[in-house]
């Protein structure tokens, strides 16, 4: 559980309602705590295992394996292990570097830390362990699969005809192109032998229960971590269209797939999914609603504008901060989703939430009130150690007193260093959850 004091930046410390605001932010993150989400959706009574609306007699299974990938996979696995207890046979969990610290899992589980957002050799090794574990399972085996944000980068198994170096380069280009997560994951599925329902293909005919913490706008199950146990409605032809849209090189494998010379990902209706149950256990909407409930309890007029926020971070941030003119006093408006940043050559340091906050600072300049807070719910905004940033009407005044030109920092996509000078980066550390981004506007 995250403590509220981690949100106290320089600007927020000076705000008269700093403690209340911090409580609201903490309530949002804690509402999607992975362990709590697990225990709300799975329970065991003797040999009876309940998962969502499904019930299982554990006497029907000779082995129970846990596999998982994502930034929240370790606390998810801890909670499942507590429930399974003596029935756990083994498993493999892959998470981001430094995300397994301070956690204790049974010796039966192998934990692998790997690269994110750019996949690496450790991810390949961890994924190979998962594939080796799943191959050869039969109808008397149960697999509990734990999926959360970051799983697409961590679950790495290049398909024949491609390799890690090619996937790394293409991933970096896609992340810089402004492509959204749906487009990026469509590409990833078709360069992998485990994404896009293919983990389910490997595990078949075992029974698979997948518990999913969503970091995708719209909560499309086939897109969360590239849907390793979910039927894939996308195709090689879709991948070609997306790569063409962003003028990126098309890998030979994707050409071969579009020509029908490479096996497609398994589609809706495939029999391999008859014994697969996918259960959504945490979403951005849950976190936004928890913030709203806490805000109202603490005396604010609260409103959720959207949980489907997308588009360029700069434009979205400017729009969101501009809403302050429509707000009554003692109000909070909340938005959730995931924006993008289209990078030019030699960009600075930052992330979509930091860039949105800098755009918000420009929109709030000259206003009598308004406080904008942006944060990635996993605690890591882009390739930085900050979750986001805090901006208010005085942000540009303080910046110019230090000789900082906000437009220059925006142009160079260097919001991290802009807010670092002001002491207004949000540094929560890894929160061990991941349900997209949350933005708050206080009046």
VOKE-13644 format. One record per residue (C-alpha): z, y, x; residue in one letter; residue number from 1. Coordinates in steps of 0.5 Angstrom, whole numbers, padded with zeros to 4 digits. Layout:
BEGIN
REC, up, north, east, code, pos
REC, Z, Y, X, A, NUM
...
***
This chain:
BEGIN
REC, up, north, east, code, pos
REC, 0000, 0000, 0000, X, 1
REC, -0002, 0007, 0003, X, 2
REC, 0003, 0012, 0003, X, 3
REC, 0002, 0019, 0000, X, 4
REC, 0004, 0023, 0007, X, 5
REC, -0003, 0021, 0010, X, 6
REC, -0007, 0026, 0006, X, 7
REC, -0003, 0032, 0009, X, 8
REC, -0008, 0036, 0013, X, 9
REC, -0007, 0043, 0015, X, 10
REC, -0010, 0046, 0009, X, 11
REC, -0007, 0041, 0004, X, 12
REC, 0000, 0042, 0007, X, 13
REC, 0000, 0050, 0006, X, 14
REC, -0002, 0048, -0002, X, 15
REC, 0004, 0049, -0006, X, 16
REC, 0002, 0043, -0010, X, 17
REC, 0001, 0039, -0004, X, 18
REC, 0006, 0033, -0005, X, 19
REC, 0003, 0032, -0012, X, 20
REC, -0004, 0032, -0010, X, 21
REC, -0002, 0027, -0005, X, 22
REC, 0001, 0022, -0010, X, 23
REC, -0005, 0023, -0014, X, 24
REC, -0010, 0021, -0008, X, 25
REC, -0005, 0015, -0006, X, 26
REC, -0005, 0012, -0013, X, 27
REC, -0012, 0012, -0013, X, 28
REC, -0013, 0008, -0007, X, 29
REC, -0007, 0003, -0009, X, 30
REC, -0010, 0002, -0015, X, 31
REC, -0015, -0002, -0012, X, 32
REC, -0010, -0006, -0007, X, 33
REC, -0014, -0012, -0005, X, 34
REC, -0008, -0017, -0006, X, 35
REC, -0006, -0014, -0013, X, 36
REC, -0013, -0015, -0015, X, 37
REC, -0013, -0022, -0013, X, 38
REC, -0006, -0023, -0017, X, 39
REC, -0009, -0020, -0023, X, 40
REC, -0015, -0025, -0023, X, 41
REC, -0012, -0031, -0020, X, 42
REC, -0006, -0036, -0022, X, 43
REC, -0004, -0043, -0021, X, 44
REC, 0001, -0047, -0025, X, 45
REC, 0001, -0054, -0021, X, 46
REC, -0006, -0057, -0021, X, 47
REC, -0008, -0052, -0026, X, 48
REC, -0012, -0046, -0023, X, 49
REC, -0014, -0040, -0027, X, 50
REC, -0019, -0035, -0024, X, 51
REC, -0022, -0030, -0029, X, 52
REC, -0024, -0033, -0036, X, 53
REC, -0025, -0040, -0032, X, 54
REC, -0020, -0046, -0031, X, 55
REC, -0020, -0051, -0026, X, 56
REC, -0016, -0058, -0025, X, 57
REC, -0015, -0058, -0018, X, 58
REC, -0014, -0065, -0018, X, 59
REC, -0022, -0065, -0019, X, 60
REC, -0023, -0063, -0012, X, 61
REC, -0022, -0067, -0005, X, 62
REC, -0022, -0060, -0001, X, 63
REC, -0021, -0053, -0002, X, 64
REC, -0024, -0048, 0003, X, 65
REC, -0024, -0040, 0003, X, 66
REC, -0030, -0036, 0006, X, 67
REC, -0030, -0029, 0006, X, 68
REC, -0033, -0023, 0009, X, 69
REC, -0032, -0015, 0008, X, 70
REC, -0027, -0010, 0010, X, 71
REC, -0022, -0012, 0005, X, 72
REC, -0023, -0020, 0006, X, 73
REC, -0016, -0021, 0010, X, 74
REC, -0011, -0018, 0005, X, 75
REC, -0015, -0022, 0000, X, 76
REC, -0015, -0028, 0004, X, 77
REC, -0007, -0027, 0004, X, 78
REC, -0006, -0027, -0003, X, 79
REC, -0011, -0033, -0004, X, 80
REC, -0007, -0037, 0001, X, 81
REC, 0000, -0035, -0003, X, 82
REC, -0003, -0038, -0009, X, 83
REC, -0006, -0044, -0006, X, 84
REC, -0001, -0046, -0002, X, 85
REC, -0001, -0053, 0000, X, 86
REC, -0008, -0054, -0003, X, 87
REC, -0011, -0050, 0002, X, 88
REC, -0016, -0054, 0007, X, 89
REC, -0019, -0049, 0011, X, 90
REC, -0024, -0043, 0012, X, 91
REC, -0027, -0038, 0016, X, 92
REC, -0026, -0030, 0014, X, 93
REC, -0030, -0025, 0018, X, 94
REC, -0028, -0018, 0018, X, 95
REC, -0029, -0011, 0021, X, 96
REC, -0026, -0010, 0028, X, 97
REC, -0018, -0008, 0028, X, 98
REC, -0018, -0010, 0021, X, 99
REC, -0014, -0016, 0022, X, 100
REC, -0008, -0013, 0025, X, 101
REC, -0001, -0014, 0022, X, 102
REC, -0004, -0019, 0018, X, 103
REC, -0001, -0027, 0018, X, 104
REC, -0006, -0032, 0016, X, 105
REC, -0005, -0040, 0016, X, 106
REC, -0007, -0043, 0022, X, 107
REC, -0012, -0047, 0018, X, 108
REC, -0016, -0041, 0017, X, 109
REC, -0021, -0038, 0023, X, 110
REC, -0021, -0030, 0023, X, 111
REC, -0027, -0027, 0026, X, 112
REC, -0028, -0020, 0027, X, 113
REC, -0035, -0017, 0028, X, 114
REC, -0039, -0010, 0028, X, 115
REC, -0040, -0006, 0022, X, 116
REC, -0044, -0002, 0020, X, 117
REC, -0049, -0005, 0025, X, 118
REC, -0048, -0012, 0026, X, 119
REC, -0047, -0016, 0032, X, 120
REC, -0046, -0022, 0036, X, 121
REC, -0039, -0024, 0033, X, 122
REC, -0042, -0023, 0026, X, 123
REC, -0047, -0028, 0028, X, 124
REC, -0042, -0033, 0031, X, 125
REC, -0037, -0032, 0025, X, 126
REC, -0043, -0033, 0020, X, 127
REC, -0045, -0039, 0023, X, 128
REC, -0038, -0042, 0023, X, 129
REC, -0038, -0041, 0015, X, 130
REC, -0045, -0044, 0015, X, 131
REC, -0043, -0050, 0019, X, 132
REC, -0036, -0051, 0014, X, 133
REC, -0041, -0050, 0008, X, 134
REC, -0046, -0055, 0010, X, 135
REC, -0045, -0062, 0007, X, 136
REC, -0040, -0060, 0002, X, 137
REC, -0040, -0064, -0005, X, 138
REC, -0038, -0064, -0012, X, 139
REC, -0031, -0065, -0011, X, 140
REC, -0030, -0059, -0006, X, 141
REC, -0028, -0052, -0008, X, 142
REC, -0030, -0046, -0005, X, 143
REC, -0027, -0039, -0006, X, 144
REC, -0031, -0034, -0003, X, 145
REC, -0028, -0027, -0002, X, 146
REC, -0033, -0021, -0002, X, 147
REC, -0032, -0014, -0001, X, 148
REC, -0035, -0008, 0002, X, 149
REC, -0038, -0008, 0009, X, 150
REC, -0040, -0016, 0008, X, 151
REC, -0047, -0014, 0009, X, 152
REC, -0046, -0012, 0016, X, 153
REC, -0041, -0017, 0017, X, 154
REC, -0044, -0024, 0014, X, 155
REC, -0050, -0024, 0019, X, 156
REC, -0055, -0030, 0020, X, 157
REC, -0062, -0028, 0022, X, 158
REC, -0068, -0032, 0018, X, 159
REC, -0073, -0035, 0022, X, 160
REC, -0078, -0030, 0025, X, 161
REC, -0073, -0025, 0026, X, 162
REC, -0067, -0024, 0031, X, 163
REC, -0061, -0020, 0031, X, 164
REC, -0064, -0014, 0036, X, 165
REC, -0069, -0013, 0030, X, 166
REC, -0064, -0013, 0025, X, 167
REC, -0060, -0008, 0029, X, 168
REC, -0065, -0003, 0030, X, 169
REC, -0068, -0004, 0022, X, 170
REC, -0061, -0003, 0020, X, 171
REC, -0060, 0004, 0024, X, 172
REC, -0066, 0006, 0022, X, 173
REC, -0065, 0005, 0014, X, 174
REC, -0058, 0008, 0015, X, 175
REC, -0061, 0014, 0018, X, 176
REC, -0067, 0015, 0013, X, 177
REC, -0063, 0017, 0007, X, 178
REC, -0064, 0010, 0003, X, 179
REC, -0059, 0008, -0002, X, 180
REC, -0055, 0002, -0001, X, 181
REC, -0059, -0002, -0007, X, 182
REC, -0065, -0001, -0002, X, 183
REC, -0062, -0003, 0004, X, 184
REC, -0059, -0009, 0001, X, 185
REC, -0066, -0011, -0001, X, 186
REC, -0068, -0011, 0006, X, 187
REC, -0062, -0015, 0008, X, 188
REC, -0063, -0020, 0003, X, 189
REC, -0070, -0022, 0006, X, 190
REC, -0068, -0022, 0013, X, 191
REC, -0062, -0027, 0012, X, 192
REC, -0061, -0034, 0011, X, 193
REC, -0054, -0033, 0007, X, 194
REC, -0055, -0026, 0003, X, 195
REC, -0058, -0026, -0004, X, 196
REC, -0055, -0032, -0007, X, 197
REC, -0057, -0036, 0000, X, 198
REC, -0049, -0038, 0001, X, 199
REC, -0049, -0041, -0006, X, 200
REC, -0055, -0045, -0004, X, 201
REC, -0052, -0048, 0002, X, 202
REC, -0045, -0049, -0001, X, 203
REC, -0049, -0053, -0007, X, 204
REC, -0047, -0058, -0010, X, 205
REC, -0040, -0055, -0009, X, 206
REC, -0036, -0051, -0014, X, 207
REC, -0036, -0044, -0012, X, 208
REC, -0031, -0038, -0014, X, 209
REC, -0033, -0031, -0012, X, 210
REC, -0028, -0026, -0012, X, 211
REC, -0031, -0019, -0011, X, 212
REC, -0029, -0012, -0009, X, 213
REC, -0034, -0007, -0011, X, 214
REC, -0037, -0002, -0006, X, 215
REC, -0044, -0001, -0010, X, 216
REC, -0045, 0004, -0015, X, 217
REC, -0046, 0001, -0022, X, 218
REC, -0042, -0005, -0019, X, 219
REC, -0049, -0010, -0019, X, 220
REC, -0046, -0016, -0016, X, 221
REC, -0053, -0018, -0013, X, 222
REC, -0052, -0012, -0009, X, 223
REC, -0045, -0012, -0007, X, 224
REC, -0045, -0015, 0001, X, 225
REC, -0052, -0017, -0001, X, 226
REC, -0050, -0022, -0006, X, 227
REC, -0049, -0028, -0002, X, 228
REC, -0047, -0032, -0008, X, 229
REC, -0051, -0028, -0014, X, 230
REC, -0058, -0030, -0016, X, 231
REC, -0063, -0025, -0013, X, 232
REC, -0068, -0021, -0018, X, 233
REC, -0071, -0017, -0012, X, 234
REC, -0077, -0020, -0008, X, 235
REC, -0080, -0019, -0001, X, 236
REC, -0085, -0015, -0005, X, 237
REC, -0080, -0010, -0006, X, 238
REC, -0077, -0010, 0001, X, 239
REC, -0084, -0008, 0003, X, 240
REC, -0085, -0002, -0002, X, 241
REC, -0078, 0000, 0000, X, 242
REC, -0080, 0000, 0008, X, 243
REC, -0086, 0004, 0006, X, 244
REC, -0083, 0009, 0002, X, 245
REC, -0079, 0011, 0009, X, 246
REC, -0084, 0010, 0013, X, 247
REC, -0081, 0004, 0017, X, 248
REC, -0084, -0002, 0021, X, 249
REC, -0085, -0008, 0016, X, 250
REC, -0082, -0014, 0020, X, 251
REC, -0087, -0020, 0020, X, 252
REC, -0082, -0025, 0016, X, 253
REC, -0083, -0020, 0010, X, 254
REC, -0090, -0020, 0010, X, 255
REC, -0090, -0027, 0010, X, 256
REC, -0085, -0028, 0005, X, 257
REC, -0090, -0023, 0000, X, 258
REC, -0095, -0028, 0002, X, 259
REC, -0091, -0034, -0001, X, 260
REC, -0091, -0037, 0006, X, 261
REC, -0083, -0036, 0007, X, 262
REC, -0078, -0039, 0002, X, 263
REC, -0076, -0033, -0003, X, 264
REC, -0068, -0032, -0005, X, 265
REC, -0066, -0036, -0010, X, 266
REC, -0067, -0033, -0017, X, 267
REC, -0064, -0032, -0024, X, 268
REC, -0064, -0039, -0027, X, 269
REC, -0064, -0043, -0021, X, 270
REC, -0059, -0049, -0022, X, 271
REC, -0055, -0048, -0016, X, 272
REC, -0051, -0043, -0020, X, 273
REC, -0049, -0047, -0025, X, 274
REC, -0043, -0049, -0021, X, 275
REC, -0042, -0042, -0018, X, 276
REC, -0037, -0037, -0022, X, 277
REC, -0037, -0029, -0020, X, 278
REC, -0031, -0025, -0022, X, 279
REC, -0031, -0017, -0021, X, 280
REC, -0024, -0016, -0019, X, 281
REC, -0024, -0008, -0017, X, 282
REC, -0028, -0002, -0018, X, 283
REC, -0029, 0005, -0016, X, 284
REC, -0028, 0006, -0024, X, 285
REC, -0021, 0003, -0023, X, 286
REC, -0019, 0008, -0018, X, 287
REC, -0022, 0014, -0021, X, 288
REC, -0018, 0012, -0027, X, 289
REC, -0011, 0011, -0024, X, 290
REC, -0012, 0018, -0021, X, 291
REC, -0013, 0021, -0027, X, 292
REC, -0007, 0017, -0030, X, 293
REC, -0003, 0019, -0025, X, 294
REC, -0005, 0027, -0025, X, 295
REC, -0004, 0027, -0033, X, 296
REC, 0003, 0024, -0031, X, 297
REC, 0004, 0030, -0026, X, 298
REC, 0002, 0035, -0031, X, 299
REC, -0005, 0036, -0029, X, 300
REC, -0011, 0037, -0034, X, 301
REC, -0015, 0031, -0031, X, 302
REC, -0023, 0029, -0032, X, 303
REC, -0027, 0024, -0029, X, 304
REC, -0034, 0027, -0028, X, 305
REC, -0038, 0021, -0026, X, 306
REC, -0037, 0014, -0022, X, 307
REC, -0044, 0014, -0021, X, 308
REC, -0045, 0020, -0016, X, 309
REC, -0051, 0019, -0011, X, 310
REC, -0056, 0023, -0008, X, 311
REC, -0056, 0027, -0001, X, 312
REC, -0049, 0029, 0000, X, 313
REC, -0050, 0036, 0002, X, 314
REC, -0053, 0037, -0005, X, 315
REC, -0048, 0033, -0009, X, 316
REC, -0042, 0037, -0005, X, 317
REC, -0045, 0044, -0007, X, 318
REC, -0045, 0042, -0014, X, 319
REC, -0039, 0039, -0015, X, 320
REC, -0035, 0044, -0011, X, 321
REC, -0039, 0049, -0016, X, 322
REC, -0036, 0046, -0022, X, 323
REC, -0029, 0050, -0020, X, 324
REC, -0032, 0056, -0024, X, 325
REC, -0032, 0051, -0031, X, 326
REC, -0025, 0049, -0030, X, 327
REC, -0018, 0051, -0033, X, 328
REC, -0012, 0052, -0029, X, 329
REC, -0008, 0046, -0027, X, 330
REC, -0014, 0042, -0027, X, 331
REC, -0017, 0036, -0023, X, 332
REC, -0024, 0034, -0024, X, 333
REC, -0025, 0027, -0021, X, 334
REC, -0032, 0024, -0018, X, 335
REC, -0034, 0017, -0015, X, 336
REC, -0040, 0014, -0012, X, 337
REC, -0043, 0014, -0006, X, 338
REC, -0048, 0019, -0003, X, 339
REC, -0053, 0019, 0003, X, 340
REC, -0055, 0023, 0009, X, 341
REC, -0062, 0024, 0012, X, 342
REC, -0061, 0025, 0019, X, 343
REC, -0065, 0028, 0024, X, 344
REC, -0066, 0027, 0031, X, 345
REC, -0060, 0028, 0036, X, 346
REC, -0055, 0028, 0030, X, 347
REC, -0047, 0030, 0031, X, 348
REC, -0042, 0026, 0028, X, 349
REC, -0040, 0026, 0021, X, 350
REC, -0040, 0022, 0015, X, 351
REC, -0043, 0023, 0008, X, 352
REC, -0036, 0025, 0005, X, 353
REC, -0035, 0030, 0011, X, 354
REC, -0042, 0033, 0010, X, 355
REC, -0040, 0034, 0002, X, 356
REC, -0034, 0037, 0004, X, 357
REC, -0037, 0042, 0009, X, 358
REC, -0042, 0044, 0003, X, 359
REC, -0037, 0045, -0002, X, 360
REC, -0033, 0050, 0003, X, 361
REC, -0039, 0054, 0003, X, 362
REC, -0039, 0054, -0005, X, 363
REC, -0032, 0055, -0005, X, 364
REC, -0032, 0061, -0001, X, 365
REC, -0030, 0068, -0004, X, 366
REC, -0027, 0064, -0010, X, 367
REC, -0020, 0065, -0012, X, 368
REC, -0018, 0058, -0013, X, 369
REC, -0021, 0051, -0012, X, 370
REC, -0019, 0045, -0007, X, 371
REC, -0024, 0040, -0006, X, 372
REC, -0022, 0033, -0003, X, 373
REC, -0027, 0028, -0001, X, 374
REC, -0025, 0021, 0002, X, 375
REC, -0028, 0014, 0003, X, 376
REC, -0023, 0009, 0000, X, 377
REC, -0024, 0004, 0006, X, 378
REC, -0021, 0010, 0011, X, 379
REC, -0028, 0010, 0015, X, 380
REC, -0033, 0015, 0013, X, 381
REC, -0039, 0014, 0017, X, 382
REC, -0038, 0012, 0024, X, 383
REC, -0032, 0016, 0025, X, 384
REC, -0024, 0015, 0024, X, 385
REC, -0024, 0020, 0018, X, 386
REC, -0024, 0018, 0011, X, 387
REC, -0027, 0025, 0009, X, 388
REC, -0024, 0032, 0009, X, 389
REC, -0021, 0038, 0005, X, 390
REC, -0024, 0044, 0004, X, 391
REC, -0022, 0051, 0000, X, 392
REC, -0024, 0058, -0001, X, 393
REC, -0020, 0060, 0006, X, 394
REC, -0024, 0054, 0010, X, 395
REC, -0030, 0059, 0012, X, 396
REC, -0025, 0065, 0014, X, 397
REC, -0021, 0060, 0018, X, 398
REC, -0027, 0057, 0021, X, 399
REC, -0031, 0064, 0023, X, 400
REC, -0024, 0066, 0026, X, 401
REC, -0025, 0061, 0031, X, 402
REC, -0032, 0062, 0032, X, 403
REC, -0035, 0056, 0028, X, 404
REC, -0042, 0057, 0024, X, 405
REC, -0041, 0052, 0018, X, 406
REC, -0049, 0053, 0017, X, 407
REC, -0050, 0050, 0024, X, 408
REC, -0045, 0045, 0024, X, 409
REC, -0049, 0043, 0017, X, 410
REC, -0056, 0043, 0020, X, 411
REC, -0053, 0038, 0026, X, 412
REC, -0050, 0034, 0021, X, 413
REC, -0043, 0035, 0025, X, 414
REC, -0038, 0036, 0020, X, 415
REC, -0033, 0032, 0024, X, 416
REC, -0032, 0037, 0029, X, 417
REC, -0032, 0043, 0024, X, 418
REC, -0026, 0040, 0020, X, 419
REC, -0023, 0037, 0027, X, 420
REC, -0022, 0044, 0029, X, 421
REC, -0019, 0046, 0023, X, 422
REC, -0014, 0040, 0022, X, 423
REC, -0017, 0038, 0016, X, 424
REC, -0020, 0031, 0017, X, 425
REC, -0017, 0026, 0013, X, 426
REC, -0015, 0021, 0017, X, 427
REC, -0011, 0015, 0013, X, 428
REC, -0013, 0009, 0018, X, 429
REC, -0016, 0003, 0015, X, 430
REC, -0014, 0002, 0008, X, 431
REC, -0016, -0005, 0007, X, 432
REC, -0020, -0004, 0001, X, 433
REC, -0027, -0001, -0001, X, 434
REC, -0029, 0001, -0007, X, 435
REC, -0034, 0007, -0005, X, 436
REC, -0032, 0014, -0005, X, 437
REC, -0027, 0019, -0009, X, 438
REC, -0028, 0026, -0009, X, 439
REC, -0023, 0031, -0012, X, 440
REC, -0023, 0038, -0015, X, 441
REC, -0017, 0042, -0016, X, 442
REC, -0016, 0049, -0019, X, 443
***
